[in-house]
Amino acid sequence: MATYIMLNQMTRQGVSNIKDSPKRAQAAIALGKKMGVKLTDIYWTLGGYDTVCVAEAPNDETMAAYAVSLGMRGFVKTQTMRAFRANEVRGILRKLA
């Protein structure tokens, strides 16, 4: 499975319902499970992003559908990045010409 980092910013709706944030995180985990995405970690953060999630998905398309599905709910805007472990980077670097 591929690893992804999701940086999330709460929308106005998300901030106005901040007390429900832990419940929404559980709903996000359940949605991921339904869609084939496993959230391995969720962090509430200070700074430019309100939450950071680490997730695993079988491919980019599945992760993209999950991120869009989260955004459709109106509580967060997502920025998703594919993350590579050291062994994956070594494989990528071996392919360089």
N, C-alpha and C positions, 0 to 999 in steps of 0.2 A: 504494500500500500504506500502511496505517496504521502508525504507530510506537508502540511500547509500552516501558515501563520495568518490569522485573521486579526486585523486591527479594526476596532469598532468605535464609532463615535455615536453617542446617543443623540437622537433627534429631540426636538422640543417635546414631542409626545413621550419619548423615553425618559427625559428628565422629569417631566411632570408626574410620571408614574414610577419614580426611582425606587420607592419602597417595594415594588413588585419585581425588582431586578433579579433577586435570587430565584423567584418562581419562573421568570422568563428564561433564566439560564437552564433550569431543569426542562422547560419546554423545548429549548434549543437542542439539548442533548437528546430528547425523545424524537424530535424532528430529524436530527442527524441519523439516529439509529434507523428510522423508517426509510431514509433516503440512501443509506449505505455509507454514511459519514460517521466516524467515531471522534468525538471531542475528548481528547486526552487530558487537557488542562484548560481552565478558564481563570483568568486573573482580572480583578478590578484594579485599574491603574490610575496614577496621577499623570498629568501632562496632556499631550495632544490627543490621546485616545483614552476612552473610558474603560474599555475592556480589551483584553488580548486573549485570543483562543489559539490553542494548538490542536490541530485536527489531522486525521488520517482519512484518505478517500482512495478509491481504486483508480481514479483518473481525474484529469482537469475538468472534464465535462460534468462529472458528478459533483465536484466541489463548487463549480460555478453555479449549478442549479441550486445547491444548498445555500450559497451566499445570496443569491437573488431571492430565494424563498424567505430568508431572514429579513432582507430589506423590505420585502413586500408587506411585512407585518407593521412597519412604520415606526419601530422603536430604535433602530440603529441603521447607520450607514456603514457599509463594510469595505475594507480594502484587504484583499486576499493575496498572499504571496506563496509561491511554491518554495519549499525549504528542502535543502539537500544535506544529507548526512555526509560525513567524511568519506565513507566508502563509495557513495554515489558520485561525489566530486572526483575521486580518483578515477572512476570509470569514465567520466566526462573528459577529464584531462588526458587520458590515454587515447582518446579519439582525435585530439588536436593534430592538425597537419603541420 
